[in-house]
């Protein structure tokens, strides 16, 4: 890391070829831009595929199904972490991405 000092008080931020100028604890520093590894793991690839399939399924829902999910969310009191009711699109993603829970009674 190299501190960027200028007699005129210039402050550099952003990227310039392979250099990145950032503020670090009140001082300007220059860092070398390094490429990301970009090798996703098998579970990460499976989750990405699941998410793409969930988005495609959500986009294919009819207007009636969307209204049903809105009503279902409202009647069952489904809310997020902040207490805001979930909309139909969030409910659809939750349905598509969460593993089903089965209860077997004898």
N, C-alpha and C positions, 0 to 999 in steps of 0.2 A: 504494500500500500504506500502510496505517495501522497503527501498533503499537497493540495493545490493552493498555492499562495500567489497573490498578485498585488503589485504595488498600487494598482488602481482600484482594488477592492472588488474585482470581478468574482462572481460566484458561478461555477459551472455545475450543471445538473444534466443528467441524461447520458446517452451513449454516443460515442464517436469511434467508429471502426471497432476495434477490440477493447477499447477503454470505456469504463463506466464511471461517471462522476456522481458521487452520492454524499449526502450529509451524514456524518457519523459522530454523535455526541457533540454537536455544535461545530465540528470542523469538517471541511471539505476533503474528501479522500478520492483517490483514483484507483480503481480496481480493474483487473483483467477479466474480460468476459470469457467464461468457460462454458463449453457446450454441455447440455444436459445429457444424462445417460440414455434416456429414452428406451429402456428395455423394461417393458411392463411384465409383471409376473402373471402366471396363469390365473390365479383368483381375480386379479385386476382385469384381465381380458374378459373373464366370464361375467364380471359385474358390469363392464362396459356394454357387453352384448345384451345382458338382461335389461339394462337401462334403455338401450336403443329399441329393443322389442317393446318395452313398456311405453315409450313415447309413440311408437307406431300404433300400438293398440289404443292408446288414449286418443290419438288423432282420428281413428276410425269410428269412434263412438258416435251414435246418432244423437240428434237433439233431445229426443225423449230420454235416452239413457243418461245424458248429461243432467237433465232436469231431475231425474230420479236420484242421481248421486248427490245433487244439491239438497234435495229433500231428505235423503238418508242422513247426510252429514248434519243437517239442522235438527232433525228429530232425535238423533242419537247423541247429540251434543259433542260431536267430534271437534276438538280445538287443537291448536298448535301449542308450543311451549309458552307463548305469551297470552294464551287465552282467547285468541282470535279464531272464530269458526273457520273450518277448512272449506275451500271452494271445491267444485266438482273435479277440477283438474288435479288438485293435490290429493283428493280421495282416490282418484283413479290411479295415480302413481303409487300411492300406498298399497292399494289392492294388488297392483302388478308386481311390486318389488318385494313385499314382505312375504316371508314363508308362511304357508297356511298352518293354523293351529288346530289340531284335531283332538277331540275328547271322545273317548270311548266309554260308554256306560254299559254295564251288564245288567 
